[in-house]
Amino acid sequence: SSGINAEWPLRPGTMEYFDQPDGFILYTLEWTESPISNISLFDVHDRAIVYLNTTRLGVIDRRFAANGSLVANTSTEGTTQVFILVENMGRVNHGSFMGTDFKGITRSVLINGNDVSKRNWTVYSMPLEKGPDLGRHSEIVSLETDGDFRPSMFCVKFSTPNQKDTFLDPRGWGKGVAYLNGVNLGRYWPTEGPQVTLYTPGVYFNPTAPNTLCILELEAQKPDLTISFIKTPILQKPDSVDVF
């Protein structure tokens, strides 16, 4: 989708500014000034992955700190594309913060210690409520990248006569969102848990035509690019411990 170019008086724009209730929002900026040594985000909600060109700087996660700085260990001479992908990981549903739990970059962005929030950011609203329209693509494809792994959509088409309830097992993948025939099955994060599998109702399968499974992977692809449906749910990752 095309991005939106604009200058905001205080910040690059939250999801609420774009009437977006959930999903992801991507902020991009073309930087032509001095080489970037560090990027700082203030009040990012909820989890931001930061890239300079194809190099991943790291993650700033609100669960640990809403403000954070990432150091660029590689040279960024010349024009540099800054990418900040922010994920809405859920909203506060109780207490005094219900009306102020805005999502995205809610305050400011600093590059080399200078506030660049008022620069001409290009913003992509990505609610991702439904899966992508594959068109003629028919199999999972491993993207060839010239840098670190970047968030990517992997899709596969398959046929099955089965319409029984099952569970998607994403073990081996990193973190992301899964879709079956355009229906959002939910988010997976098998290394974090506690839930590992995603419940998949049998009625979501099409027994007479090819089914399409897509996953938006944020962290790392599984080496063999396989994924399975299993009969029994995994509701706790193996090293999870109940806390009472």
C-alpha positions in Angstrom: 0.0 0.0 0.0 1.1 3.6 -0.5 2.4 5.5 2.4 1.2 8.8 3.8 3.6 11.8 3.8 3.0 14.5 6.4 4.5 16.5 9.1 2.9 16.3 12.6 3.4 19.0 15.2 4.5 16.7 17.9 5.2 13.2 16.6 5.2 11.0 13.5 1.5 9.9 14.1 -0.1 7.2 16.2 -2.4 4.4 15.0 -5.3 6.4 16.3 -4.4 9.3 14.0 -5.0 6.9 11.1 -8.1 5.4 12.6 -6.3 2.1 13.0 -7.4 0.0 16.0 -4.7 -2.7 15.8 -2.0 -4.4 13.8 1.3 -2.8 12.8 2.4 0.7 11.7 5.6 1.3 9.7 7.5 4.6 9.9 10.1 5.4 7.2 12.5 8.3 6.9 15.1 9.1 4.2 18.2 10.4 6.1 20.8 12.4 4.1 22.7 14.1 6.9 25.6 12.9 9.1 26.1 9.2 9.6 23.7 7.7 12.1 25.3 6.5 15.3 22.2 5.9 17.4 18.4 6.1 17.3 16.2 6.7 20.4 12.4 6.2 20.7 10.3 7.7 23.5 7.0 6.2 24.5 6.8 3.5 21.8 3.7 1.3 22.1 4.2 -1.5 22.1 7.2 -3.2 20.3 9.4 -1.6 17.7 11.9 -3.2 15.3 14.4 -0.7 13.9 16.4 -1.0 10.7 18.9 1.2 8.9 18.7 0.1 5.3 19.0 -3.7 5.5 20.7 -3.7 8.9 18.6 -4.5 12.0 19.6 -2.3 14.9 17.3 -4.1 17.4 14.0 -4.0 19.3 12.6 -1.6 21.8 9.8 -3.4 23.8 7.4 -1.5 26.0 7.2 -4.4 28.4 10.7 -3.7 29.5 11.1 0.0 28.7 8.9 2.4 26.7 12.0 4.5 26.0 15.1 3.1 24.5 18.2 3.7 22.4 19.8 1.5 19.8 23.4 2.0 18.6 24.4 1.7 15.0 27.5 -0.5 14.7 27.9 -0.2 11.0 28.7 2.8 8.8 25.7 4.7 7.3 27.5 7.0 4.8 25.3 8.6 2.2 21.5 8.3 2.1 20.1 6.0 4.8 16.6 4.6 4.9 15.3 4.4 8.5 12.5 1.8 9.1 10.6 1.6 12.4 8.0 -1.2 12.5 5.8 -0.9 15.6 3.4 -3.7 16.7 0.3 -3.2 18.7 0.4 -6.1 21.2 -3.0 -5.4 22.8 -4.7 -2.7 24.7 -5.2 -1.9 28.3 -8.7 -3.0 29.2 -9.0 -1.7 32.8 -8.0 1.2 35.0 -7.1 4.9 34.3 -5.0 4.1 31.2 -7.9 2.8 29.0 -8.4 6.1 27.3 -4.7 7.0 26.8 -3.2 3.7 25.6 -2.2 5.1 22.2 -0.3 2.9 19.8 2.8 3.5 17.7 5.4 6.2 18.4 3.4 8.3 20.8 6.1 10.8 21.7 9.3 11.4 19.8 12.2 10.0 17.7 15.8 11.1 18.1 18.7 10.5 15.7 22.2 11.2 17.1 20.5 13.0 20.0 18.4 15.3 17.8 14.6 15.3 17.7 13.5 14.3 14.2 9.8 13.8 15.0 8.8 16.8 12.9 10.6 15.5 9.8 8.7 14.3 6.7 8.1 10.7 7.7 6.3 8.3 5.4 3.8 6.2 7.4 2.2 2.9 6.3 -0.9 1.8 8.2 -1.0 -2.0 8.4 -4.0 -3.3 10.3 -3.6 -6.7 8.8 -7.0 -7.9 9.9 -7.2 -10.2 6.9 -4.6 -12.3 5.0 -3.0 -11.1 1.8 -4.4 -11.7 -1.7 -1.9 -14.2 -3.1 -2.9 -14.0 -6.7 -0.8 -16.6 -8.6 1.7 -17.3 -5.8 1.5 -21.0 -4.8 4.3 -21.8 -2.4 6.3 -20.6 0.5 9.3 -18.7 -0.8 12.5 -17.9 1.1 13.3 -14.3 0.5 16.9 -13.5 -0.7 18.1 -10.6 1.4 21.4 -8.6 1.2 21.3 -7.9 5.0 19.6 -9.1 8.1 16.3 -10.9 8.1 13.5 -8.5 7.5 9.8 -9.0 8.3 8.3 -11.1 5.5 5.1 -12.8 4.4 5.4 -16.5 3.7 2.4 -18.3 2.1 1.6 -21.8 0.9 -1.3 -23.4 -0.9 -2.4 -26.9 0.0 -5.4 -29.2 -0.4 -7.1 -31.3 2.3 -10.5 -33.1 2.6 -10.3 -32.6 6.4 -12.6 -30.1 8.1 -11.8 -31.1 11.6 -10.7 -28.7 14.3 -6.9 -28.6 14.6 -4.0 -26.5 15.9 -1.3 -24.6 14.0 2.2 -25.5 15.3 4.6 -22.6 14.6 7.6 -24.1 16.5 10.8 -23.3 14.7 9.5 -19.9 13.5 10.2 -16.7 15.3 7.3 -14.3 16.0 4.4 -13.3 13.8 0.7 -13.5 12.7 -0.9 -16.5 10.9 -3.8 -16.5 8.4 -5.8 -19.4 6.9 -7.8 -18.5 3.8 -7.7 -14.9 4.8 -8.9 -15.4 8.4 -6.6 -14.2 11.1 -5.8 -17.1 13.4 -3.8 -15.0 15.8 -0.3 -14.2 16.8 2.4 -16.8 17.5 5.6 -16.5 19.6 6.6 -20.0 20.5 9.8 -19.1 22.3 8.0 -16.6 24.5 4.7 -18.4 25.1 3.0 -19.4 27.2 0.6 -20.6 24.5 2.4 -22.1 21.5 -0.2 -23.4 19.1 -3.1 -21.5 17.5 -6.6 -23.0 17.5 -7.8 -23.5 13.9 -11.5 -24.3 13.5 -12.3 -27.0 10.9 -14.8 -24.7 9.2 -11.9 -22.5 8.1 -10.7 -25.2 5.7 -12.0 -25.5 2.2 -12.3 -29.2 1.3 -13.0 -28.6 -2.4 -10.5 -26.0 -3.3 -6.9 -25.1 -2.4 -6.4 -23.6 1.0 -3.9 -20.8 1.6 -1.9 -20.4 4.8 0.1 -17.2 5.3 2.3 -16.1 8.1 3.8 -12.7 8.6 7.2 -13.5 10.2 8.9 -10.7 12.1 12.1 -12.4 13.6 13.4 -15.4 11.7 12.2 -18.0 9.2 12.4 -21.7 10.0 15.3 -23.1 8.1 13.3 -25.8 6.2 10.3 -23.5 5.8 7.8 -26.1 7.1 4.8 -25.6 9.4 2.3 -28.1 10.7 -1.2 -28.6 11.9 -1.4 -31.0 14.9 -4.2 -32.7 16.8 -3.3 -31.7 20.4 -2.7 -28.1 21.5 0.5 -27.0 23.2 -0.8 -24.5 25.7 2.5 -24.0 27.5 6.0 -23.9 26.2 8.1 -26.6 27.8 10.1 -24.3 30.2 7.0 -22.3 31.3 6.3 -22.3 35.0 3.0 -21.4 36.6 3.2 -18.6 39.0 0.6 -18.3 41.8 
